[in-house]
Amino acid sequence: MSRDNEPVPGKWYEDLEEEESFRVLKVDEDAELIEIEHLDGEIEEVDLETWHEMDLEPTQEPEGWAESDEEEEEEEEEEDEDEDDEDWDEDDDDEDDEDDWDEDEKDERAEY
């Protein structure tokens, strides 16, 4: 029934049969799983086949809906991890330079 409504992370949908609204959190195309969050905060995984069997309609974000503090913290942590990864790459380059220096020093000692 919802073949016209492909799951899009961050978008809200209403399950007309259950009369419930939810938003899509993640879509794992490889595993064919869709992670959704209901208004009560319950998180559920739905397989793609089940998604297409649901009677869905896109809807607006419910009034008064706000992301929980936990979700905001997770997003901030992911941003921090990305920054840390960049720093790690720079540190790795520095270590390579030190290794080169050690080899140069060994070569000099061998000449004496």
N, C-alpha and C positions, 0 to 999 in steps of 0.2 A: 504494500500500500504506500509506503513512503519512499518508493524508488526515486521520486522527484526531489526528495529532501535528503541530500547527502549530509552526513555528519560533519560539522565544522566546529573545531575547538573554539570555545568562547561564545558560541551562539546558543540561544535558548529555543526550546521546542516544547510543544504541549502534546502529550499523549492523549488524544481525544477519547480513546476507549476508557482509560483509567482516570481521565480528567485531572492529570497531574502535569506540572511543568518541571523541567529540568534543563540543565545546561551541559554541553559536551565539554569535558576537560581535556581528553586526549583521544587521538585516533591512531591506533597501531595497525597500519596497513599490512604489515608482514604477518602478524598474528590474527588479523581480521577481528580486532577487538576495539570497542568504543567504551571509554570510561566516562560515565555521566554522574552528575551530582544532583540529587533531588533537593527540593526546598528545605527539607528538614536536616540537610547536611549529609544524609546517607550517600555514600559513594558506591556505585555499582558498575560492573563490567557487563557489556552486552555484546554478543557476537554479531557480526555483520548481517547474517541471515535473519536473526531476530529483529535487528534494526529495520530491515526492509519489510518485515511482517507487521510492524507497528503502524498504527494510524496516527501519523504525526503531522503537525503543522508548525511552521516557524512562529515564534511569538517574541514579544518584547521582554526585556529583563523585568522581573516583578518589582513593584514599588517597594522601597525600603530594603531591597536586597543589597548586602555588602559582603565582600569577601571576608572570610574569617581572618583574624590576626595570624593564625597558623599558616594559612596559604600565603599571606603577604611576606611572612618571615621566610618561607621556603623559596619564594621568588628572589628575595634579597640574597639568600645564601647561594642560590644558583649564580647570581650576578657576581658575588664575591669569589666563587670558585672559578669562574671564567677569568677574572682578573688574576687570581693566584696562578692559574695555568700559564698565563702570559709571562708572569714573573719567573716561573719555574723554567721556562724556555730560555730566558735571559741568563739565569743562574747556570744552566747547563752549558751555555756557550762560554761562560767564565771559567768553568772547570776545564774545558778543553784547552783554553789558553794556558792554564796552570800546568797541564800535562805537557804541553809543548815546551814550557820553560824548564821543567824538570829534565826533559830529554836533552835540551841544549846544555844544561849544566853538566849532565853526565858526559856529553861529548867533549866538553872542555876538560873535564877531569881526566878523561882517557888520553888526551894529548900530552899531559904532563908526565 
